Amino acid sequence: MTNQEQLIKLAHAKMPFGKYEGRYLIDLPEHYLVWYQGKGFPKGQLGEQLKLVYELQLNGLEELVRNIRRNFPKP
């Protein structure tokens, strides 16, 4: 999967469970991602996506992913 494909998929990914179920991953609160960073991210694709969201939020790049969601259809 290319970086572009990965970002498009991330832009449309939603939290599948818990308090924030149904919320776009990029819109998860920072404190929740920091908690996962300390606890350990889940295994698999969700964990990889949450790590990426953490890094994007850390660097203030959330709007980049939101723009992708608005401009590219769901894969």
mmCIF file of the N, C-alpha and C atoms, coordinates in Angstrom:
data_MODEL
# 
_entry.id   MODEL 
# 
loop_
_atom_site.group_PDB 
_atom_site.id 
_atom_site.type_symbol 
_atom_site.label_atom_id 
_atom_site.label_alt_id 
_atom_site.label_comp_id 
_atom_site.label_asym_id 
_atom_site.label_entity_id 
_atom_site.label_seq_id 
_atom_site.pdbx_PDB_ins_code 
_atom_site.Cartn_x 
_atom_site.Cartn_y 
_atom_site.Cartn_z 
_atom_site.occupancy 
_atom_site.B_iso_or_equiv 
_atom_site.pdbx_formal_charge 
_atom_site.auth_seq_id 
_atom_site.auth_comp_id 
_atom_site.auth_asym_id 
_atom_site.auth_atom_id 
_atom_site.pdbx_PDB_model_num 
ATOM 1   N N  . MET A 1 1  ? 0.859   -1.183 0.000  1.00 0.00 ? 1  MET A N  1 
ATOM 2   C CA . MET A 1 1  ? 0.000   0.000  0.000  1.00 0.00 ? 1  MET A CA 1 
ATOM 3   C C  . MET A 1 1  ? 0.904   1.245  0.000  1.00 0.00 ? 1  MET A C  1 
ATOM 4   N N  . THR A 1 2  ? 0.613   2.175  -0.887 1.00 0.00 ? 2  THR A N  1 
ATOM 5   C CA . THR A 1 2  ? 1.401   3.400  -0.957 1.00 0.00 ? 2  THR A CA 1 
ATOM 6   C C  . THR A 1 2  ? 1.039   4.332  0.200  1.00 0.00 ? 2  THR A C  1 
ATOM 7   N N  . ASN A 1 3  ? 1.885   5.318  0.440  1.00 0.00 ? 3  ASN A N  1 
ATOM 8   C CA . ASN A 1 3  ? 1.597   6.300  1.490  1.00 0.00 ? 3  ASN A CA 1 
ATOM 9   C C  . ASN A 1 3  ? 0.286   7.032  1.205  1.00 0.00 ? 3  ASN A C  1 
ATOM 10  N N  . GLN A 1 4  ? 0.043   7.332  -0.073 1.00 0.00 ? 4  GLN A N  1 
ATOM 11  C CA . GLN A 1 4  ? -1.186  8.029  -0.447 1.00 0.00 ? 4  GLN A CA 1 
ATOM 12  C C  . GLN A 1 4  ? -2.404  7.168  -0.111 1.00 0.00 ? 4  GLN A C  1 
ATOM 13  N N  . GLU A 1 5  ? -2.346  5.899  -0.480 1.00 0.00 ? 5  GLU A N  1 
ATOM 14  C CA . GLU A 1 5  ? -3.454  4.985  -0.188 1.00 0.00 ? 5  GLU A CA 1 
ATOM 15  C C  . GLU A 1 5  ? -3.662  4.848  1.322  1.00 0.00 ? 5  GLU A C  1 
ATOM 16  N N  . GLN A 1 6  ? -2.555  4.789  2.051  1.00 0.00 ? 6  GLN A N  1 
ATOM 17  C CA . GLN A 1 6  ? -2.620  4.670  3.508  1.00 0.00 ? 6  GLN A CA 1 
ATOM 18  C C  . GLN A 1 6  ? -3.291  5.903  4.121  1.00 0.00 ? 6  GLN A C  1 
ATOM 19  N N  . LEU A 1 7  ? -2.961  7.089  3.644  1.00 0.00 ? 7  LEU A N  1 
ATOM 20  C CA . LEU A 1 7  ? -3.567  8.315  4.174  1.00 0.00 ? 7  LEU A CA 1 
ATOM 21  C C  . LEU A 1 7  ? -5.049  8.411  3.809  1.00 0.00 ? 7  LEU A C  1 
ATOM 22  N N  . ILE A 1 8  ? -5.408  7.996  2.604  1.00 0.00 ? 8  ILE A N  1 
ATOM 23  C CA . ILE A 1 8  ? -6.825  8.022  2.203  1.00 0.00 ? 8  ILE A CA 1 
ATOM 24  C C  . ILE A 1 8  ? -7.614  7.057  3.084  1.00 0.00 ? 8  ILE A C  1 
ATOM 25  N N  . LYS A 1 9  ? -7.077  5.876  3.306  1.00 0.00 ? 9  LYS A N  1 
ATOM 26  C CA . LYS A 1 9  ? -7.757  4.902  4.165  1.00 0.00 ? 9  LYS A CA 1 
ATOM 27  C C  . LYS A 1 9  ? -7.870  5.439  5.593  1.00 0.00 ? 9  LYS A C  1 
ATOM 28  N N  . LEU A 1 10 ? -6.802  6.050  6.098  1.00 0.00 ? 10 LEU A N  1 
ATOM 29  C CA . LEU A 1 10 ? -6.817  6.626  7.439  1.00 0.00 ? 10 LEU A CA 1 
ATOM 30  C C  . LEU A 1 10 ? -7.857  7.742  7.550  1.00 0.00 ? 10 LEU A C  1 
ATOM 31  N N  . ALA A 1 11 ? -7.968  8.547  6.512  1.00 0.00 ? 11 ALA A N  1 
ATOM 32  C CA . ALA A 1 11 ? -8.905  9.673  6.531  1.00 0.00 ? 11 ALA A CA 1 
ATOM 33  C C  . ALA A 1 11 ? -10.345 9.216  6.733  1.00 0.00 ? 11 ALA A C  1 
ATOM 34  N N  . HIS A 1 12 ? -10.656 8.000  6.309  1.00 0.00 ? 12 HIS A N  1 
ATOM 35  C CA . HIS A 1 12 ? -12.024 7.479  6.409  1.00 0.00 ? 12 HIS A CA 1 
ATOM 36  C C  . HIS A 1 12 ? -12.201 6.471  7.552  1.00 0.00 ? 12 HIS A C  1 
ATOM 37  N N  . ALA A 1 13 ? -11.128 6.157  8.261  1.00 0.00 ? 13 ALA A N  1 
ATOM 38  C CA . ALA A 1 13 ? -11.188 5.144  9.324  1.00 0.00 ? 13 ALA A CA 1 
ATOM 39  C C  . ALA A 1 13 ? -11.878 5.692  10.569 1.00 0.00 ? 13 ALA A C  1 
ATOM 40  N N  . LYS A 1 14 ? -12.724 4.842  11.158 1.00 0.00 ? 14 LYS A N  1 
ATOM 41  C CA . LYS A 1 14 ? -13.442 5.216  12.376 1.00 0.00 ? 14 LYS A CA 1 
ATOM 42  C C  . LYS A 1 14 ? -13.085 4.253  13.502 1.00 0.00 ? 14 LYS A C  1 
ATOM 43  N N  . MET A 1 15 ? -13.204 4.744  14.712 1.00 0.00 ? 15 MET A N  1 
ATOM 44  C CA . MET A 1 15 ? -12.940 3.926  15.893 1.00 0.00 ? 15 MET A CA 1 
ATOM 45  C C  . MET A 1 15 ? -14.019 2.849  15.979 1.00 0.00 ? 15 MET A C  1 
ATOM 46  N N  . PRO A 1 16 ? -13.614 1.571  16.051 1.00 0.00 ? 16 PRO A N  1 
ATOM 47  C CA . PRO A 1 16 ? -14.597 0.488  16.008 1.00 0.00 ? 16 PRO A CA 1 
ATOM 48  C C  . PRO A 1 16 ? -15.225 0.117  17.356 1.00 0.00 ? 16 PRO A C  1 
ATOM 49  N N  . PHE A 1 17 ? -14.726 0.678  18.461 1.00 0.00 ? 17 PHE A N  1 
ATOM 50  C CA . PHE A 1 17 ? -15.244 0.263  19.766 1.00 0.00 ? 17 PHE A CA 1 
ATOM 51  C C  . PHE A 1 17 ? -14.991 1.357  20.806 1.00 0.00 ? 17 PHE A C  1 
ATOM 52  N N  . GLY A 1 18 ? -15.573 1.169  21.976 1.00 0.00 ? 18 GLY A N  1 
ATOM 53  C CA . GLY A 1 18 ? -15.288 2.018  23.124 1.00 0.00 ? 18 GLY A CA 1 
ATOM 54  C C  . GLY A 1 18 ? -16.053 3.333  23.141 1.00 0.00 ? 18 GLY A C  1 
ATOM 55  N N  . LYS A 1 19 ? -15.592 4.197  24.013 1.00 0.00 ? 19 LYS A N  1 
ATOM 56  C CA . LYS A 1 19 ? -16.221 5.497  24.249 1.00 0.00 ? 19 LYS A CA 1 
ATOM 57  C C  . LYS A 1 19 ? -16.331 6.328  22.970 1.00 0.00 ? 19 LYS A C  1 
ATOM 58  N N  . TYR A 1 20 ? -15.350 6.196  22.085 1.00 0.00 ? 20 TYR A N  1 
ATOM 59  C CA . TYR A 1 20 ? -15.310 7.002  20.867 1.00 0.00 ? 20 TYR A CA 1 
ATOM 60  C C  . TYR A 1 20 ? -15.704 6.200  19.618 1.00 0.00 ? 20 TYR A C  1 
ATOM 61  N N  . GLU A 1 21 ? -16.456 5.120  19.807 1.00 0.00 ? 21 GLU A N  1 
ATOM 62  C CA . GLU A 1 21 ? -16.895 4.296  18.686 1.00 0.00 ? 21 GLU A CA 1 
ATOM 63  C C  . GLU A 1 21 ? -17.618 5.150  17.638 1.00 0.00 ? 21 GLU A C  1 
ATOM 64  N N  . GLY A 1 22 ? -17.227 4.954  16.370 1.00 0.00 ? 22 GLY A N  1 
ATOM 65  C CA . GLY A 1 22 ? -17.865 5.675  15.276 1.00 0.00 ? 22 GLY A CA 1 
ATOM 66  C C  . GLY A 1 22 ? -17.220 7.017  14.944 1.00 0.00 ? 22 GLY A C  1 
ATOM 67  N N  . ARG A 1 23 ? -16.306 7.491  15.782 1.00 0.00 ? 23 ARG A N  1 
ATOM 68  C CA . ARG A 1 23 ? -15.634 8.767  15.517 1.00 0.00 ? 23 ARG A CA 1 
ATOM 69  C C  . ARG A 1 23 ? -14.445 8.512  14.589 1.00 0.00 ? 23 ARG A C  1 
ATOM 70  N N  . TYR A 1 24 ? -14.227 9.432  13.653 1.00 0.00 ? 24 TYR A N  1 
ATOM 71  C CA . TYR A 1 24 ? -13.049 9.320  12.789 1.00 0.00 ? 24 TYR A CA 1 
ATOM 72  C C  . TYR A 1 24 ? -11.797 9.304  13.660 1.00 0.00 ? 24 TYR A C  1 
ATOM 73  N N  . LEU A 1 25 ? -10.852 8.434  13.301 1.00 0.00 ? 25 LEU A N  1 
ATOM 74  C CA . LEU A 1 25 ? -9.629  8.317  14.098 1.00 0.00 ? 25 LEU A CA 1 
ATOM 75  C C  . LEU A 1 25 ? -8.901  9.655  14.209 1.00 0.00 ? 25 LEU A C  1 
ATOM 76  N N  . ILE A 1 26 ? -8.883  10.420 13.142 1.00 0.00 ? 26 ILE A N  1 
ATOM 77  C CA . ILE A 1 26 ? -8.167  11.693 13.161 1.00 0.00 ? 26 ILE A CA 1 
ATOM 78  C C  . ILE A 1 26 ? -8.823  12.683 14.128 1.00 0.00 ? 26 ILE A C  1 
ATOM 79  N N  . ASP A 1 27 ? -10.084 12.459 14.483 1.00 0.00 ? 27 ASP A N  1 
ATOM 80  C CA . ASP A 1 27 ? -10.807 13.358 15.386 1.00 0.00 ? 27 ASP A CA 1 
ATOM 81  C C  . ASP A 1 27 ? -10.807 12.881 16.837 1.00 0.00 ? 27 ASP A C  1 
ATOM 82  N N  . LEU A 1 28 ? -10.074 11.813 17.127 1.00 0.00 ? 28 LEU A N  1 
ATOM 83  C CA . LEU A 1 28 ? -9.983  11.351 18.517 1.00 0.00 ? 28 LEU A CA 1 
ATOM 84  C C  . LEU A 1 28 ? -9.262  12.396 19.356 1.00 0.00 ? 28 LEU A C  1 
ATOM 85  N N  . PRO A 1 29 ? -9.663  12.557 20.609 1.00 0.00 ? 29 PRO A N  1 
ATOM 86  C CA . PRO A 1 29 ? -8.998  13.542 21.467 1.00 0.00 ? 29 PRO A CA 1 
ATOM 87  C C  . PRO A 1 29 ? -7.536  13.165 21.718 1.00 0.00 ? 29 PRO A C  1 
ATOM 88  N N  . GLU A 1 30 ? -6.722  14.178 21.818 1.00 0.00 ? 30 GLU A N  1 
ATOM 89  C CA . GLU A 1 30 ? -5.285  13.968 22.025 1.00 0.00 ? 30 GLU A CA 1 
ATOM 90  C C  . GLU A 1 30 ? -5.015  13.139 23.278 1.00 0.00 ? 30 GLU A C  1 
ATOM 91  N N  . HIS A 1 31 ? -5.741  13.423 24.370 1.00 0.00 ? 31 HIS A N  1 
ATOM 92  C CA . HIS A 1 31 ? -5.480  12.696 25.623 1.00 0.00 ? 31 HIS A CA 1 
ATOM 93  C C  . HIS A 1 31 ? -5.710  11.195 25.462 1.00 0.00 ? 31 HIS A C  1 
ATOM 94  N N  . TYR A 1 32 ? -6.646  10.815 24.601 1.00 0.00 ? 32 TYR A N  1 
ATOM 95  C CA . TYR A 1 32 ? -6.932  9.398  24.353 1.00 0.00 ? 32 TYR A CA 1 
ATOM 96  C C  . TYR A 1 32 ? -5.756  8.733  23.632 1.00 0.00 ? 32 TYR A C  1 
ATOM 97  N N  . LEU A 1 33 ? -5.192  9.423  22.663 1.00 0.00 ? 33 LEU A N  1 
ATOM 98  C CA . LEU A 1 33 ? -4.044  8.893  21.933 1.00 0.00 ? 33 LEU A CA 1 
ATOM 99  C C  . LEU A 1 33 ? -2.801  8.835  22.816 1.00 0.00 ? 33 LEU A C  1 
ATOM 100 N N  . VAL A 1 34 ? -2.641  9.826  23.683 1.00 0.00 ? 34 VAL A N  1 
ATOM 101 C CA . VAL A 1 34 ? -1.516  9.826  24.625 1.00 0.00 ? 34 VAL A CA 1 
ATOM 102 C C  . VAL A 1 34 ? -1.657  8.638  25.580 1.00 0.00 ? 34 VAL A C  1 
ATOM 103 N N  . TRP A 1 35 ? -2.885  8.354  26.000 1.00 0.00 ? 35 TRP A N  1 
ATOM 104 C CA . TRP A 1 35 ? -3.143  7.205  26.861 1.00 0.00 ? 35 TRP A CA 1 
ATOM 105 C C  . TRP A 1 35 ? -2.733  5.915  26.150 1.00 0.00 ? 35 TRP A C  1 
ATOM 106 N N  . TYR A 1 36 ? -3.114  5.764  24.894 1.00 0.00 ? 36 TYR A N  1 
ATOM 107 C CA . TYR A 1 36 ? -2.718  4.578  24.126 1.00 0.00 ? 36 TYR A CA 1 
ATOM 108 C C  . TYR A 1 36 ? -1.204  4.518  23.963 1.00 0.00 ? 36 TYR A C  1 
ATOM 109 N N  . GLN A 1 37 ? -0.589  5.660  23.762 1.00 0.00 ? 37 GLN A N  1 
ATOM 110 C CA . GLN A 1 37 ? 0.873   5.700  23.608 1.00 0.00 ? 37 GLN A CA 1 
ATOM 111 C C  . GLN A 1 37 ? 1.533   5.112  24.855 1.00 0.00 ? 37 GLN A C  1 
ATOM 112 N N  . GLY A 1 38 ? 1.014   5.445  26.025 1.00 0.00 ? 38 GLY A N  1 
ATOM 113 C CA . GLY A 1 38 ? 1.573   4.931  27.272 1.00 0.00 ? 38 GLY A CA 1 
ATOM 114 C C  . GLY A 1 38 ? 1.198   3.484  27.541 1.00 0.00 ? 38 GLY A C  1 
ATOM 115 N N  . LYS A 1 39 ? -0.020  3.106  27.199 1.00 0.00 ? 39 LYS A N  1 
ATOM 116 C CA . LYS A 1 39 ? -0.553  1.758  27.460 1.00 0.00 ? 39 LYS A CA 1 
ATOM 117 C C  . LYS A 1 39 ? -0.060  0.753  26.434 1.00 0.00 ? 39 LYS A C  1 
ATOM 118 N N  . GLY A 1 40 ? 0.100   1.218  25.210 1.00 0.00 ? 40 GLY A N  1 
ATOM 119 C CA . GLY A 1 40 ? 0.436   0.342  24.093 1.00 0.00 ? 40 GLY A CA 1 
ATOM 120 C C  . GLY A 1 40 ? -0.724  0.316  23.109 1.00 0.00 ? 40 GLY A C  1 
ATOM 121 N N  . PHE A 1 41 ? -0.423  0.578  21.864 1.00 0.00 ? 41 PHE A N  1 
ATOM 122 C CA . PHE A 1 41 ? -1.450  0.579  20.830 1.00 0.00 ? 41 PHE A CA 1 
ATOM 123 C C  . PHE A 1 41 ? -1.904  -0.847 20.547 1.00 0.00 ? 41 PHE A C  1 
ATOM 124 N N  . PRO A 1 42 ? -3.154  -1.021 20.081 1.00 0.00 ? 42 PRO A N  1 
ATOM 125 C CA . PRO A 1 42 ? -3.618  -2.363 19.729 1.00 0.00 ? 42 PRO A CA 1 
ATOM 126 C C  . PRO A 1 42 ? -2.775  -2.957 18.602 1.00 0.00 ? 42 PRO A C  1 
ATOM 127 N N  . LYS A 1 43 ? -2.836  -4.251 18.477 1.00 0.00 ? 43 LYS A N  1 
ATOM 128 C CA . LYS A 1 43 ? -2.135  -4.939 17.380 1.00 0.00 ? 43 LYS A CA 1 
ATOM 129 C C  . LYS A 1 43 ? -2.895  -4.720 16.075 1.00 0.00 ? 43 LYS A C  1 
ATOM 130 N N  . GLY A 1 44 ? -2.207  -4.909 14.989 1.00 0.00 ? 44 GLY A N  1 
ATOM 131 C CA . GLY A 1 44 ? -2.848  -4.893 13.679 1.00 0.00 ? 44 GLY A CA 1 
ATOM 132 C C  . GLY A 1 44 ? -3.012  -3.507 13.081 1.00 0.00 ? 44 GLY A C  1 
ATOM 133 N N  . GLN A 1 45 ? -3.894  -3.451 12.096 1.00 0.00 ? 45 GLN A N  1 
ATOM 134 C CA . GLN A 1 45 ? -4.095  -2.225 11.322 1.00 0.00 ? 45 GLN A CA 1 
ATOM 135 C C  . GLN A 1 45 ? -4.574  -1.070 12.188 1.00 0.00 ? 45 GLN A C  1 
ATOM 136 N N  . LEU A 1 46 ? -5.508  -1.329 13.104 1.00 0.00 ? 46 LEU A N  1 
ATOM 137 C CA . LEU A 1 46 ? -6.010  -0.258 13.964 1.00 0.00 ? 46 LEU A CA 1 
ATOM 138 C C  . LEU A 1 46 ? -4.879  0.361  14.772 1.00 0.00 ? 46 LEU A C  1 
ATOM 139 N N  . GLY A 1 47 ? -4.039  -0.461 15.335 1.00 0.00 ? 47 GLY A N  1 
ATOM 140 C CA . GLY A 1 47 ? -2.913  0.050  16.117 1.00 0.00 ? 47 GLY A CA 1 
ATOM 141 C C  . GLY A 1 47 ? -1.972  0.903  15.273 1.00 0.00 ? 47 GLY A C  1 
ATOM 142 N N  . GLU A 1 48 ? -1.700  0.438  14.060 1.00 0.00 ? 48 GLU A N  1 
ATOM 143 C CA . GLU A 1 48 ? -0.839  1.205  13.159 1.00 0.00 ? 48 GLU A CA 1 
ATOM 144 C C  . GLU A 1 48 ? -1.474  2.549  12.806 1.00 0.00 ? 48 GLU A C  1 
ATOM 145 N N  . GLN A 1 49 ? -2.772  2.537  12.565 1.00 0.00 ? 49 GLN A N  1 
ATOM 146 C CA . GLN A 1 49 ? -3.464  3.784  12.244 1.00 0.00 ? 49 GLN A CA 1 
ATOM 147 C C  . GLN A 1 49 ? -3.473  4.734  13.441 1.00 0.00 ? 49 GLN A C  1 
ATOM 148 N N  . LEU A 1 50 ? -3.700  4.205  14.640 1.00 0.00 ? 50 LEU A N  1 
ATOM 149 C CA . LEU A 1 50 ? -3.695  5.056  15.833 1.00 0.00 ? 50 LEU A CA 1 
ATOM 150 C C  . LEU A 1 50 ? -2.313  5.657  16.081 1.00 0.00 ? 50 LEU A C  1 
ATOM 151 N N  . LYS A 1 51 ? -1.260  4.883  15.841 1.00 0.00 ? 51 LYS A N  1 
ATOM 152 C CA . LYS A 1 51 ? 0.114   5.414  15.964 1.00 0.00 ? 51 LYS A CA 1 
ATOM 153 C C  . LYS A 1 51 ? 0.310   6.570  14.994 1.00 0.00 ? 51 LYS A C  1 
ATOM 154 N N  . LEU A 1 52 ? -0.153  6.394  13.767 1.00 0.00 ? 52 LEU A N  1 
ATOM 155 C CA . LEU A 1 52 ? -0.003  7.438  12.757 1.00 0.00 ? 52 LEU A CA 1 
ATOM 156 C C  . LEU A 1 52 ? -0.795  8.690  13.143 1.00 0.00 ? 52 LEU A C  1 
ATOM 157 N N  . VAL A 1 53 ? -2.014  8.505  13.641 1.00 0.00 ? 53 VAL A N  1 
ATOM 158 C CA . VAL A 1 53 ? -2.821  9.640  14.086 1.00 0.00 ? 53 VAL A CA 1 
ATOM 159 C C  . VAL A 1 53 ? -2.111  10.367 15.230 1.00 0.00 ? 53 VAL A C  1 
ATOM 160 N N  . TYR A 1 54 ? -1.546  9.606  16.153 1.00 0.00 ? 54 TYR A N  1 
ATOM 161 C CA . TYR A 1 54 ? -0.792  10.198 17.266 1.00 0.00 ? 54 TYR A CA 1 
ATOM 162 C C  . TYR A 1 54 ? 0.327   11.093 16.726 1.00 0.00 ? 54 TYR A C  1 
ATOM 163 N N  . GLU A 1 55 ? 1.098   10.573 15.788 1.00 0.00 ? 55 GLU A N  1 
ATOM 164 C CA . GLU A 1 55 ? 2.210   11.340 15.203 1.00 0.00 ? 55 GLU A CA 1 
ATOM 165 C C  . GLU A 1 55 ? 1.705   12.571 14.439 1.00 0.00 ? 55 GLU A C  1 
ATOM 166 N N  . LEU A 1 56 ? 0.622   12.400 13.695 1.00 0.00 ? 56 LEU A N  1 
ATOM 167 C CA . LEU A 1 56 ? 0.065   13.530 12.941 1.00 0.00 ? 56 LEU A CA 1 
ATOM 168 C C  . LEU A 1 56 ? -0.417  14.628 13.892 1.00 0.00 ? 56 LEU A C  1 
ATOM 169 N N  . GLN A 1 57 ? -1.118  14.232 14.959 1.00 0.00 ? 57 GLN A N  1 
ATOM 170 C CA . GLN A 1 57 ? -1.597  15.229 15.923 1.00 0.00 ? 57 GLN A CA 1 
ATOM 171 C C  . GLN A 1 57 ? -0.430  15.892 16.639 1.00 0.00 ? 57 GLN A C  1 
ATOM 172 N N  . LEU A 1 58 ? 0.586   15.108 16.962 1.00 0.00 ? 58 LEU A N  1 
ATOM 173 C CA . LEU A 1 58 ? 1.773   15.641 17.629 1.00 0.00 ? 58 LEU A CA 1 
ATOM 174 C C  . LEU A 1 58 ? 2.415   16.754 16.793 1.00 0.00 ? 58 LEU A C  1 
ATOM 175 N N  . ASN A 1 59 ? 2.322   16.606 15.475 1.00 0.00 ? 59 ASN A N  1 
ATOM 176 C CA . ASN A 1 59 ? 2.930   17.571 14.563 1.00 0.00 ? 59 ASN A CA 1 
ATOM 177 C C  . ASN A 1 59 ? 1.927   18.557 13.962 1.00 0.00 ? 59 ASN A C  1 
ATOM 178 N N  . GLY A 1 60 ? 0.698   18.550 14.468 1.00 0.00 ? 60 GLY A N  1 
ATOM 179 C CA . GLY A 1 60 ? -0.301  19.513 14.028 1.00 0.00 ? 60 GLY A CA 1 
ATOM 180 C C  . GLY A 1 60 ? -0.783  19.319 12.602 1.00 0.00 ? 60 GLY A C  1 
ATOM 181 N N  . LEU A 1 61 ? -0.819  18.078 12.136 1.00 0.00 ? 61 LEU A N  1 
ATOM 182 C CA . LEU A 1 61 ? -1.165  17.808 10.739 1.00 0.00 ? 61 LEU A CA 1 
ATOM 183 C C  . LEU A 1 61 ? -2.544  17.178 10.557 1.00 0.00 ? 61 LEU A C  1 
ATOM 184 N N  . GLU A 1 62 ? -3.408  17.298 11.557 1.00 0.00 ? 62 GLU A N  1 
ATOM 185 C CA . GLU A 1 62 ? -4.739  16.695 11.464 1.00 0.00 ? 62 GLU A CA 1 
ATOM 186 C C  . GLU A 1 62 ? -5.528  17.235 10.274 1.00 0.00 ? 62 GLU A C  1 
ATOM 187 N N  . GLU A 1 63 ? -5.399  18.517 9.996  1.00 0.00 ? 63 GLU A N  1 
ATOM 188 C CA . GLU A 1 63 ? -6.188  19.131 8.920  1.00 0.00 ? 63 GLU A CA 1 
ATOM 189 C C  . GLU A 1 63 ? -5.836  18.534 7.564  1.00 0.00 ? 63 GLU A C  1 
ATOM 190 N N  . LEU A 1 64 ? -4.614  18.091 7.396  1.00 0.00 ? 64 LEU A N  1 
ATOM 191 C CA . LEU A 1 64 ? -4.203  17.417 6.168  1.00 0.00 ? 64 LEU A CA 1 
ATOM 192 C C  . LEU A 1 64 ? -5.092  16.197 5.919  1.00 0.00 ? 64 LEU A C  1 
ATOM 193 N N  . VAL A 1 65 ? -5.303  15.395 6.950  1.00 0.00 ? 65 VAL A N  1 
ATOM 194 C CA . VAL A 1 65 ? -6.115  14.185 6.823  1.00 0.00 ? 65 VAL A CA 1 
ATOM 195 C C  . VAL A 1 65 ? -7.590  14.545 6.640  1.00 0.00 ? 65 VAL A C  1 
ATOM 196 N N  . ARG A 1 66 ? -8.054  15.565 7.311  1.00 0.00 ? 66 ARG A N  1 
ATOM 197 C CA . ARG A 1 66 ? -9.448  15.999 7.130  1.00 0.00 ? 66 ARG A CA 1 
ATOM 198 C C  . ARG A 1 66 ? -9.681  16.472 5.695  1.00 0.00 ? 66 ARG A C  1 
ATOM 199 N N  . ASN A 1 67 ? -8.709  17.168 5.116  1.00 0.00 ? 67 ASN A N  1 
ATOM 200 C CA . ASN A 1 67 ? -8.818  17.609 3.719  1.00 0.00 ? 67 ASN A CA 1 
ATOM 201 C C  . ASN A 1 67 ? -8.852  16.411 2.775  1.00 0.00 ? 67 ASN A C  1 
ATOM 202 N N  . ILE A 1 68 ? -8.068  15.406 3.055  1.00 0.00 ? 68 ILE A N  1 
ATOM 203 C CA . ILE A 1 68 ? -8.081  14.191 2.234  1.00 0.00 ? 68 ILE A CA 1 
ATOM 204 C C  . ILE A 1 68 ? -9.468  13.557 2.276  1.00 0.00 ? 68 ILE A C  1 
ATOM 205 N N  . ARG A 1 69 ? -10.069 13.487 3.476  1.00 0.00 ? 69 ARG A N  1 
ATOM 206 C CA . ARG A 1 69 ? -11.405 12.888 3.613  1.00 0.00 ? 69 ARG A CA 1 
ATOM 207 C C  . ARG A 1 69 ? -12.430 13.657 2.781  1.00 0.00 ? 69 ARG A C  1 
ATOM 208 N N  . ARG A 1 70 ? -12.312 14.981 2.755  1.00 0.00 ? 70 ARG A N  1 
ATOM 209 C CA . ARG A 1 70 ? -13.258 15.802 1.984  1.00 0.00 ? 70 ARG A CA 1 
ATOM 210 C C  . ARG A 1 70 ? -13.059 15.673 0.483  1.00 0.00 ? 70 ARG A C  1 
ATOM 211 N N  . ASN A 1 71 ? -11.822 15.416 0.059  1.00 0.00 ? 71 ASN A N  1 
ATOM 212 C CA . ASN A 1 71 ? -11.512 15.480 -1.372 1.00 0.00 ? 71 ASN A CA 1 
ATOM 213 C C  . ASN A 1 71 ? -11.311 14.142 -2.068 1.00 0.00 ? 71 ASN A C  1 
ATOM 214 N N  . PHE A 1 72 ? -11.226 13.061 -1.291 1.00 0.00 ? 72 PHE A N  1 
ATOM 215 C CA . PHE A 1 72 ? -11.038 11.746 -1.898 1.00 0.00 ? 72 PHE A CA 1 
ATOM 216 C C  . PHE A 1 72 ? -12.133 10.808 -1.398 1.00 0.00 ? 72 PHE A C  1 
ATOM 217 N N  . PRO A 1 73 ? -12.727 10.056 -2.309 1.00 0.00 ? 73 PRO A N  1 
ATOM 218 C CA . PRO A 1 73 ? -13.791 9.133  -1.895 1.00 0.00 ? 73 PRO A CA 1 
ATOM 219 C C  . PRO A 1 73 ? -13.240 8.006  -1.032 1.00 0.00 ? 73 PRO A C  1 
ATOM 220 N N  . LYS A 1 74 ? -14.145 7.410  -0.281 1.00 0.00 ? 74 LYS A N  1 
ATOM 221 C CA . LYS A 1 74 ? -13.776 6.281  0.574  1.00 0.00 ? 74 LYS A CA 1 
ATOM 222 C C  . LYS A 1 74 ? -13.292 5.139  -0.295 1.00 0.00 ? 74 LYS A C  1 
ATOM 223 N N  . PRO A 1 75 ? -12.144 4.542  0.054  1.00 0.00 ? 75 PRO A N  1 
ATOM 224 C CA . PRO A 1 75 ? -11.606 3.438  -0.776 1.00 0.00 ? 75 PRO A CA 1 
ATOM 225 C C  . PRO A 1 75 ? -12.456 2.179  -0.692 1.00 0.00 ? 75 PRO A C  1 
# 
